[in-house]
Amino acid sequence: MVTTVFRFIGLAVLYIAVGLPLAPSAFCADPDWFLLDESQESSFFYDRSGTTKPKEGVVRVRTRVVYTEQGKAEAVKALGAVPEAAKLYESRYIYDIDCSEREARLLAASHFDKSGGILKTVDLSAFTDWEYLPPMTRMAVVANETCGR
């Protein structure tokens, strides 16, 4: 019993350390998805309740893209091998944003069907670099919203 509890705590700490999504009810409030942008392809949100500061000058944010039928077709092409891609409804991403440098780094991506079932989750933290956030992009808007907090 004690070993099981320690394993659970260890896994939870690992997930939090790398920024992988956990069930919101496990450790925090439900996401507060704030709509930032809509287009013919998708609606773009960020989680106002899920913003954290892993280190000085950096904020960690969760974003969500909900696809239209047109956007889903484009996303499936871009994402490549997503199991049951025809069921794709939304994608959620975890980014670190360096507020002073105006750069972001993608840490993880999860793709879901309409009922919330996970189609694919990928930890990208070992493979991504910091990238400049051009003004007026979706992630630049997220940086503007979160870096002042």
N, C-alpha and C positions, 0 to 999 in steps of 0.2 A: 504494500500500500504506500509506504513512505517513498519507495523507489519510483513508483508511478507518479506521485506528486512532484518529485524532483525532476523527473523527465519532462512533465508538462511545463513546469516553470522554466526549465532550460530551453525548451522549444519556443516558448513565448518570448523569452529574452532574445533568442536568435532572430525570430521573426521581426521583433521591434527594432533590433539593431540594424538589420538590412532593409528595413522599411517595407517588408512584405505585408500585404493586407491581412488583417485578422477579422474575425466576425466582430462587427462594431459593438455588439452587446457584451462581448467578452471582457473588454477593458475600458470602454468609453461610450459616450452618447452616440446616438445614431448620427450619420452624416447630415450636415446642413448644406445640401447642394444649392449653390447660388448660381443662377443662370447669368452667364457673361456674354454669350454670343449665340446667334442662330443663323443658319444659312439653309440653302436648299438641300445640303448634304447631311447636316447634323446640328444638334444643340450642344453647347459646350458649357460645362459647369466646373466650379471648384468647391471644395468642401471647406466652408468657413470654420467648422468646429474641429477639423482635422489638421490644422496648421500647427506645426511644431518648429522648434529651433534646435537642431542637432548640435550646432556650434555657433559661436559668435559670428554674426554677419550673414548667416545662412538660414533660410527657412525651408522646411520640408512641406510640400503641398500634395494633396490628392486632387486629381482632375477626373472628369467624366465626360465622355462623348457618347451621346445617344444618336443613333443613325436613322436617317430616313431610308426608304427603299433604295433611292438613288445613291445615297451616301454609303449604304451597306455594300453595294456592288463594288464601289471604288475601294472601300476599306478591305474587303476580302482580297482584292487584287494586291493591295499594298502589304497586307499582313502575311500573305503566303499560306503556309500550312497551319490553318486553324481547324482542329477537328470539328466536324459538323458546321462548317462555315455558313451554310444556308440559314442556320439558326441565330447568327450573330445579331445582337440587338444593341449592345453597348460595350465600350471599352473604358477601363479605368487605369490611370497612370499615376505613378508616384515620382515626383521630381524634387531635387534640391535646387534652390535658387540662391545664388550668391548676389546679395542685394547691392553691394558696392560695385561689383564688376558687371552687373546686369547680364549674368550668364546662368544657364540652367543645365542640369545633368539628369537624364532619365534613369531612374533606378529600377522600376518594375512596371510591368504591364499585365493586366488581366482582362480577359474577354468573356462576356456573359451572354446567355440567351435571355429572352424576355422574362422568364420566370426567376431569373437570378442564378441559374445554374452556370457553373464555370466551364467554359469551353477550353480555355488555355490560360495558364499563368506563367510568366517568364521573369526571372530575376536578371536584370540587365546591368546591375551595378558594376560588374567586373569588365564590361565591354563598352561602356559609354564614356565619352569625354565631355568636358564643359563646353557649351556652345553659347555664343552671343545671342541675345534676344533682341531681334530687330524691333524697332518701335511699331506699334499697331498690330502686332501678331497676338494671337490668343495668349501665349505664355507671357508676353510682355505686359498684357493687361493683368494677368494673375500676379506678376511681380509688383505692379503698381498697387494692387489691392492688398498684398500681403507684406511687403517689405516695410511698410510704415508701422506695422503692429509690434 
